[in-house]
Amino acid sequence: MIVKGGYLLDNFFKPKSIAVIGASHNKKKLGYLIYENLQKYGYEGKLYGVNIKGGPAHISRRVSRKKSGAQNMCGTTLYRTVGDIPGPVDLAVVVIPAPAVPQVIQECGEKGINSVIIISAGFSEVGAKGKALEGRLKMIAEKYGIRIIGPNCLGIIDTWSKMNASFAESMPDRMKISLFSQSGAICSAILDWANAREIGFSRFISLGNKIDVSEDEIMDFLAADEKTNIILAYLESINDGRAFMEKARKLSSRKPFIIVKAGKTKEGAKTISSHTGNIAGSDLVTDVALRQSGVIRAESLEDLFDMAKIFAFSPEMEGSKVAVVTNAGGLGVMLADAISESGLSLAKLSDKTQSVLKEHLPAEANVHNPVDVLGDGRADRYQLALDEVFQDDGVSAVIVTLTPQAMTEIDKTAKTIAKMKKYGKPIATCFLGGEIIDSGRAILEEKEVPFFEFPERAVKALDKLERYWAFRRKRADGGNNFTYKKANVSRSLQSAMCNGRKKLSEEEAFRVLKDCGIETANCEYGLGFEKLLKRAKAIGFPLVLKTAAPGILHKTEIGGVIIGIRDEGELQKAYFSIRDNVRKAGFAKDAERMDIYRMEEEGLEIFLGAKRDPNFGPMIVFGMGGVMVETLKDFSYRIGIISEKEAKKMIDEIKSAKLFHGFRGMPEAAIGKMAVSIVALSHLMHDFPEIKEVDINPLKVTDKKCVAVDGKIILDL
C-alpha cells in the first residue's frame, strides 16, 4: 500500500468503481474498446461510461427531454460528465482528445476522484504545445490531490481484479509476474508474445509520459504486493538515478527485478575531457547502477522472457556449478564453451556419480561433464543419468538438451525431465529442432520447466539466476567509516572556484588527494631553470620532469613529460626539450616552468578515476593504468561510497588481477593500500559535489606502497 498526498495507489489496481471518460458507441474508437474490455473480461465493480456527445441519435432525442444528464448505451447508462454519476468513483480512465483533458481532470477533482489513467496522447511527446498541456494537468492534479498514470499510455491490466482498463486486445492469464513499461506499444507486443507462450501476469502497467506516478512508486507498490513474485520492466529513462538505485536495491533483496533498459547509445555526445569521461559512458553508468542494485538487466525482449521463465519456474540456485546432460556430443561441447565464458562453471562430477554412470551407460557414453547419453538414448537412459547428476552435491543446476534422432522418445523424455523438479535444483532445457520437438516443448512448458530454443540462451538465463541469488545471499557490507582532512580539501576547491578555474593545477590536485588520504609522489611545482637544478639534488635522482604550463590535460601526448632522468646533464636536456614541445603545441605561457618529481621505484601502474553522473551520482573506476588505460581497457566500476571490502572486490574483478597476487614471482601488491585509495576517492566524490571528474594515472603500486604519480581534478562550475 503506497500513499502520496493522502491517496492510495491501490485505487489503480483494486477500484470498486470505474468511469471511462470517452466511452464511445463507435467500435473503431479506443473509448469503445476500453469500455468493452472492462465488461468482457469480467470486471466486477461498478462501471460508468461518460461521453459528452451522448448515445445514438434516437436515444439522444428520447433522453434529451429528461432533466437527467444520463443516456442509455447498449443497456448501460452513459453520462455526459463525471459530475452526473450518482455514486462515488475510485478510478477514471480518460480517452478523449488532448486539449479537452485538463477540463475533464478538473471535473474529476470536483467529483472527488483521486486516481486517473490518461490514455490520451498528444502531450509532451509531440512538442512544446503538448508540454504546456501537461503543465496544466499537473497544476490541476496538485490542486485536487489527483494521482495520474500517463498520459500517452496503454492503460492498466489487473488479473486479480479482472480489470482490463486498457486498449490491449487480450487479457493475460493470471500468474504472479508483474510488468511496467514506459512504452504502450512495447506493452502490446509483450502481452501478445506472453499469451502465445502461456505466460501470465498479475499487474500490467503502462506508465506513458510519467507526469505523476513514476517507476519509483510502482516499484514500492510491487515490492509490497503479495500478488507479485517477479517484476519485469521496460524503461527508456530513469528520472532520479539515486532514488531508483535505493528502491531497486530494496526491491531486489525481496523479489527478482528484471529490466530491459533502452537507449544504450547517445548520438552527438559532448567531447570528453578526461580518461574517466571516456571510460564511464552514460549507458555503462546505468549498467553498473543496475548490477550494483541487484537488478537483472535483459538485453532484449527475448532476454526479458528468458529471464522471466527461469525465475518463475526455478528454485533458489545455490552455487555456480552446472552439469549438462545431452544426447549430442556437439551440443555438449557448445554448452561447455558457453558455460566457461559466462560467470558459471562446469561442475566436476563426483567419483561416485561417474562410477554409477560408467556402470549403467554404454561404454561409448561420456560420463564426465557434459554427460552424453548418445544419440540412441531413450527416456530411461536420460532418467538414469539425470537422477545421478541431480543427486551430486557438486551440481548447482542442470541443463538438459535433446536432438531428435531415430531412437529419441521426445514426449517421454520431456516427462522424465519434468520429474527432476523433485530434487529442488534449477533445470534449463533445450530441445533443438523444429516441428518434431514441439510436443516435447509443450509438455515442458505445461510442467513449468524452463525451455529455451538455443543452448546459449539457457546458459545466459542460468547465469543471471545465479548472480541474483548470490546478490540475495550477500551480507550487508559495512565499514564505511572513513575520516580525512575535509576542511583542507574544501579550502583548496573553494580557492580554485573563486578564481573561476574548472581544472585544478597539478599542485592543487595533489594537495587535495593527499588531504583525502591518497599518498602522492614527492614533488615540487612551477620551478624555473635555476631552481630546478638546485632542487633536483635535494629530491634525488632518478627524476620525472613535467611541464607546468596551464591548460594541458594530457601532457604526455605533446611531449610534456620525460621520465628516468639520471643526472644533471639529462635534466638540462629534458628541460629544453619539454619547453620547446610545449611552445610548438601552442602553450607558450609559462612554458619555461616545470614540475619535478622523485621517480617512484618500479611497480605496477594502476588507473583510479571518478566521474559524476548527473543522474546516478559519482562512479568510481579502477583498472590497469599508464599506457594500458586505452590499450587493455580493463576496468571495474562502482557507484557511490565504497567500503574497503567492496574496494577489494573491485580490485579482484579486473582481468589483470592476478598481477597483484604474486604472478610469476612478482611480489604481492599492496592491495590494502590500493583499497584505501579507492575508498578515499569515493568519499571525496560523495562529499564534494562540485568535483566533476578525477583522474589518477598512474597510481604506482609496489608491495609496500601505493603512490599517485599524476592526478587531475576537474570541477563543475
Secondary structure by P-SEA (a helix, b strand, c coil): ccccccccccccccccbbbbcccccccccaaaaaaaaaaaaccccbbbbbbcccccaaaaaaaccccccccccccbbbbcccccccccccbbbbbccccaaaaaaaaaaaacccbbbbcccccccccaaaaaaaaaaaaaaaaaccccccccccbbbbccccccccccccccccccbbbbcccaaaaaaaaaaaaaacccccbbbbbcccccccaaaaaaaaaacccccbbbbcccccccaaaaaaaaaaaaacbbbbbbccccccccccccccaaaaaccaaaaaaaaaaaacbbbbccaaaaaaaaaaaaccccccccbbbbbbccaaaaaaaaaaaaaccbbbbbccaaaaaaaaacccccccccccccccccccaaaaaaaaaaaaacccccbbbbbbcccccccaaaaaaaaaacccccbbbbbbbcccccaaaaaaaaaaacccccccaaaaaaaaaaaaaaaaaaacccccccccccaaaaaaaaaaaaaaaccccccaaaaaaaaaaaccccccccccccaaaaaaacccccccbbbbbccccccccccccccccccccaaaaaaaaaaaaaaaaaaccccccccbbbbccccbbbbbbbbbbbbccccbbbbbcccccccccccccccccccccaaaaaaaaacccccccccccccccccaaaaaaaaaaaaaaaaaacccccccccccccccccccccccbbbbbcc
